[in-house]
């Protein structure tokens, strides 16, 4: 079994996820720590739970989801793993940060290793990587069908969806991604989003205004 921890960081209130198994190995997803004190808080969280970070995954490479990449790389020796179609987004994060008046150093090289429909094992469970473009070209979700949850990044939120007005965004493509890969899951599937509270597929079917026919 795995345990999912949601930690919120940075000027965009981004949700960073830590998934731990019974042996205290941990996957870090979308490190959004921007301020030094947030790095310290994350370090204390990992230590207090006696976790052993072993992998760094990105649902996508928008700046608020990669603020902490360099610090994670330096502290735990982990290389960020992304989908090929988001490499250009990853490489442009520093420029975008400047447009927002934020400081960011050049990011460490990424590992383009996340492939649609690929399955990896962790903690006795299996995670399926699902390519879900629309918010960004290389957005992916991490789906744990064994335990009934999905890490959705900025694809789907409680009562909303990811914005599509950024470079590479496409509203129709995003809606298709959600309909094909998330909203058809079991209604009690938990959705851990990149911003905001946890929701479920069933709740979004009923109440999400972007998903109503």
C-alpha positions as CSV (number, residue, x, y, z in Angstrom):
1,X,0.0,0.0,0.0
2,X,1.0,3.6,-0.5
3,X,0.3,6.8,1.4
4,X,-0.2,10.1,-0.3
5,X,0.9,13.4,1.4
6,X,-0.2,16.7,0.0
7,X,2.0,19.7,0.7
8,X,1.2,23.2,-0.5
9,X,4.0,25.6,-1.5
10,X,5.0,28.7,-3.4
11,X,3.4,31.9,-4.6
12,X,0.8,29.9,-6.7
13,X,-0.2,27.6,-3.8
14,X,0.9,24.6,-5.7
15,X,0.3,21.1,-4.3
16,X,3.5,19.0,-4.0
17,X,2.9,15.3,-3.5
18,X,5.0,12.7,-1.7
19,X,3.9,9.1,-2.1
20,X,5.4,6.7,0.4
21,X,5.4,2.9,0.5
22,X,5.5,0.6,3.5
23,X,9.3,0.6,3.4
24,X,9.3,4.4,3.6
25,X,10.6,4.8,0.1
26,X,9.1,8.0,-1.4
27,X,8.3,9.4,-4.8
28,X,8.2,13.2,-5.0
29,X,5.9,14.8,-7.5
30,X,5.9,18.4,-8.7
31,X,8.2,20.1,-6.1
32,X,6.8,23.6,-5.7
33,X,9.0,25.0,-2.9
34,X,10.0,28.5,-3.8
35,X,11.2,30.1,-0.6
36,X,14.2,28.8,1.4
37,X,12.0,28.2,4.4
38,X,9.7,26.0,2.3
39,X,12.8,23.9,1.4
40,X,13.5,23.6,5.1
41,X,9.9,22.6,5.9
42,X,10.0,19.9,3.2
43,X,13.3,18.6,4.5
44,X,11.9,18.5,8.0
45,X,8.8,16.7,6.7
46,X,10.9,14.0,5.0
47,X,13.1,13.5,8.0
48,X,10.2,13.4,10.6
49,X,8.5,10.7,8.5
50,X,11.9,8.9,8.0
51,X,11.2,8.8,4.3
52,X,13.8,7.9,1.6
53,X,13.2,9.9,-1.6
54,X,13.9,7.7,-4.6
55,X,12.3,9.3,-7.6
56,X,11.2,12.8,-8.8
57,X,8.3,12.9,-11.2
58,X,6.7,15.9,-12.9
59,X,3.0,16.0,-14.1
60,X,4.1,18.9,-16.2
61,X,6.8,21.6,-16.3
62,X,5.1,24.9,-15.6
63,X,7.2,27.1,-13.3
64,X,5.1,26.6,-10.2
65,X,5.6,22.8,-10.4
66,X,9.4,23.0,-10.9
67,X,10.4,25.7,-8.4
68,X,12.0,23.0,-6.1
69,X,13.6,20.8,-8.8
70,X,17.1,22.1,-8.3
71,X,16.9,21.9,-4.5
72,X,15.6,18.3,-4.7
73,X,18.3,17.4,-7.1
74,X,21.0,18.9,-4.9
75,X,19.6,17.5,-1.6
76,X,18.5,14.0,-2.7
77,X,20.4,13.4,-6.0
78,X,17.2,12.9,-8.0
79,X,16.7,13.8,-11.7
80,X,13.3,15.2,-12.7
81,X,11.4,12.9,-15.0
82,X,9.1,14.4,-17.6
83,X,7.2,13.6,-20.8
84,X,8.9,14.5,-24.1
85,X,6.2,17.0,-25.1
86,X,6.9,19.2,-22.0
87,X,10.6,19.5,-22.5
88,X,10.2,22.8,-24.2
89,X,8.1,24.0,-21.3
90,X,10.7,22.8,-18.9
91,X,13.5,24.7,-20.7
92,X,11.5,27.9,-20.8
93,X,10.6,27.9,-17.1
94,X,13.3,30.4,-16.2
95,X,12.2,32.9,-18.8
96,X,8.6,32.6,-17.7
97,X,9.6,33.1,-14.1
98,X,11.2,36.4,-15.0
99,X,7.9,37.5,-16.7
100,X,6.2,36.9,-13.3
101,X,9.0,38.8,-11.5
102,X,10.2,35.7,-9.9
103,X,13.8,34.4,-9.6
104,X,14.7,31.0,-10.8
105,X,18.1,29.5,-11.7
106,X,18.6,27.4,-14.8
107,X,17.0,24.0,-14.1
108,X,19.1,20.8,-14.0
109,X,18.8,18.6,-17.1
110,X,15.6,16.5,-17.1
111,X,15.1,12.8,-17.9
112,X,12.5,12.4,-20.7
113,X,11.3,9.0,-19.4
114,X,7.5,9.3,-18.9
115,X,5.7,7.4,-21.7
116,X,1.9,7.2,-22.2
117,X,0.4,4.0,-20.8
118,X,3.7,2.8,-19.3
119,X,3.3,1.1,-15.9
120,X,5.8,1.3,-13.1
121,X,5.7,-0.6,-9.8
122,X,6.0,1.1,-6.4
123,X,5.1,-0.1,-2.9
124,X,3.3,-3.2,-4.1
125,X,1.1,-1.1,-6.3
126,X,1.2,-0.2,-10.0
127,X,1.1,3.3,-11.4
128,X,0.0,3.9,-15.0
129,X,1.4,7.1,-16.7
130,X,-1.3,8.7,-18.8
131,X,-0.6,11.5,-21.3
132,X,-3.2,14.1,-20.8
133,X,-2.4,17.2,-22.9
134,X,-4.4,20.4,-23.0
135,X,-3.1,22.3,-20.1
136,X,0.4,21.8,-21.4
137,X,1.6,19.6,-24.3
138,X,3.2,17.0,-22.1
139,X,0.9,16.9,-19.1
140,X,0.6,13.5,-17.6
141,X,-1.4,11.9,-14.8
142,X,-0.2,9.1,-12.5
143,X,-3.0,6.6,-12.0
144,X,-3.0,4.1,-9.2
145,X,-5.9,1.8,-10.1
146,X,-5.1,-0.7,-7.3
147,X,-5.7,1.9,-4.7
148,X,-8.2,4.1,-6.5
149,X,-6.5,7.4,-6.9
150,X,-5.0,9.6,-9.6
151,X,-2.4,12.4,-9.4
152,X,-3.9,14.8,-11.9
153,X,-1.5,17.7,-12.0
154,X,-3.3,20.8,-13.4
155,X,-5.6,18.7,-15.7
156,X,-8.6,18.5,-13.3
157,X,-9.4,20.4,-10.1
158,X,-12.3,20.4,-7.7
159,X,-15.0,22.3,-9.7
160,X,-12.6,23.5,-12.4
161,X,-9.9,22.5,-15.0
162,X,-6.5,23.6,-15.9
163,X,-6.1,26.9,-17.7
164,X,-5.6,26.6,-21.5
165,X,-4.4,30.1,-22.4
166,X,-0.7,29.4,-21.8
167,X,1.6,28.4,-24.7
168,X,0.7,24.9,-25.8
169,X,-2.7,24.9,-24.1
170,X,-5.8,23.8,-25.9
171,X,-9.3,23.7,-24.3
172,X,-10.8,21.1,-26.6
173,X,-7.7,18.8,-26.2
174,X,-7.9,19.2,-22.4
175,X,-11.6,18.3,-22.2
176,X,-10.9,15.2,-24.4
177,X,-8.0,14.2,-22.1
178,X,-10.3,14.4,-19.0
179,X,-13.2,12.6,-20.7
180,X,-11.0,9.8,-22.1
181,X,-8.7,9.2,-19.2
182,X,-10.1,10.5,-15.9
183,X,-13.9,11.0,-15.8
184,X,-14.6,7.5,-17.0
185,X,-12.8,6.0,-13.9
186,X,-14.8,4.6,-11.0
187,X,-16.7,7.4,-9.2
188,X,-14.9,6.8,-5.9
189,X,-11.5,7.4,-7.5
190,X,-9.7,10.1,-5.5
191,X,-8.3,13.0,-7.6
192,X,-5.2,14.7,-6.1
193,X,-4.9,18.0,-8.0
194,X,-2.1,20.4,-8.6
195,X,-4.0,23.2,-6.8
196,X,-6.8,23.2,-4.4
197,X,-8.5,20.4,-2.3
198,X,-8.8,16.7,-3.0
199,X,-11.9,15.6,-5.0
200,X,-13.3,12.5,-6.6
201,X,-14.3,11.5,-10.1
202,X,-18.0,11.2,-9.0
203,X,-18.0,14.7,-7.5
204,X,-16.6,16.2,-10.6
205,X,-19.1,14.3,-12.9
206,X,-21.9,15.9,-10.9
207,X,-20.7,19.4,-10.1
208,X,-17.8,20.4,-12.4
209,X,-19.3,23.1,-14.8
210,X,-16.7,22.4,-17.4
211,X,-17.7,18.7,-17.7
212,X,-21.4,19.1,-18.1
213,X,-22.9,18.2,-21.5
